[in-house]
Amino acid sequence: MATIAFLGTGLLGAAFVEAACKRGDRVTVWNRTTAKARALQQFGAHVAGSPEMAVRGAARVHLVLQDDASVEDVVRALRPGLAPGAIIVDHTTTLPALTAARATRLNAEGVRYLHCPVFIGPAAARESQGIIMACGPRALFDEVEPALGLQAQRVEYLGERNDLAAVMKLCGNAYIIGTGGLLSDIFSIAANATVKPGEALSLLNFFFGAGIIAGRGTKMAAGDYTASFELTMARKDVRLMIETAGALPLALLPGLAARMDELIGDGNGALDMGVMAKDAIARAG
């Protein structure tokens, strides 16, 4: 039975706490909105009045907070109560540059800190599903890996570069959020053409996005813009999409159109539409 603390009990943090309590861990929680923390008493969690009190006696401290500023505030507040040898496991989605600076500073000051963002929703957290990524000192990861394995079905250690998990989390969320925006635009195109959302969505039953990533995505990452779908033709199709959607709002397509127009104006129209990534690929070398 582990003695742990969770600071931040929003939707995800609360789900982690519920699962930990059901595993038999001794869990103390803290949240700025006390009512959210108290709601977890029904599962056996103890509620603390401050971050400092929450972490007293905890071998592992989990942060599930909003942003970099809240992480800094909470870490500052909890440090007087942090037990020697305790490890801070930070699940917060944060800016890579600030994450790197924070991890370097804290570990240099003797605070054992590991950044471990997740691809887990509340429902999955209650069932110990999803993915946890971790980066930072290998020795810290080795200590917490068994516990992380109880939180999620998959735990990926990305190495000692302490901002890499933060970068990968943003890349993954870009895919998730971008997909939501793309689906929104698909529904706008369909709706203005009197096609129901479910019918439009059925396209994905035989049109697999994974194949696009494996094919065009691999070529883009390699800087190969040999045309199989010329940018000028893709831009024409985007114009048709925007016109078909009419007055309905679009989340992504106008931005794509602007980027395409810029590249076409620079003479890239005959290249593959994947050339939209050329500046990023060139920067990466």
C-alpha angles and dihedrals in degrees: 000000000000127000107221142157132219118201111192117038104190119132096302098035091049091051091051090050093049091052093046092051091050089053088057099253120149101241130189118189138195131185133170088236099058094199090065091055094046091054087069095059088087088069094049101266119145117226120223126200095222141016089252092056093043095060099044108123094001117136091197129031119198120200118201101170140148107254148329094290093054091047091053092047094048095044090051090050097046099046097087089059098041113120119231108266095018115140124221110217107195115200094172120125103238144164110280096226093051091043091054093049092047095048093047093048097045096046090047088054092052097259109134103225130170126180110222113167117181145216094214132120124209095262091050092047091058089056096042091246132137134050133302119195121199135188134172136066110008092220091059092048092050089055096052100033094094091051092046088051088062091053098052140016092236130038119185121194108204098187138258098307094110099208098047097093089051090054093047092048091056091046090052093046089049087059093047095045093040090053089052090051091047092051089049090055092047090053091049092052091047097044095052088051090050095251115137119239093243091052092050090047091054086073087078091062089077102016107076119200092196089069090056091054093047092047114030094020092057091049092048092050088053092049092245109147098168102150123255091143110023117223092234091055092046089051090052090053092049088054089054091049093051092047092049092051088056114179095349114113120261124204104192114006099077090054091049090050091053092050091048092050090052093051094044089051088055091055101262098118096111093053125090117281087248087079085088085087096050097109093051093046092048091049091052090052 
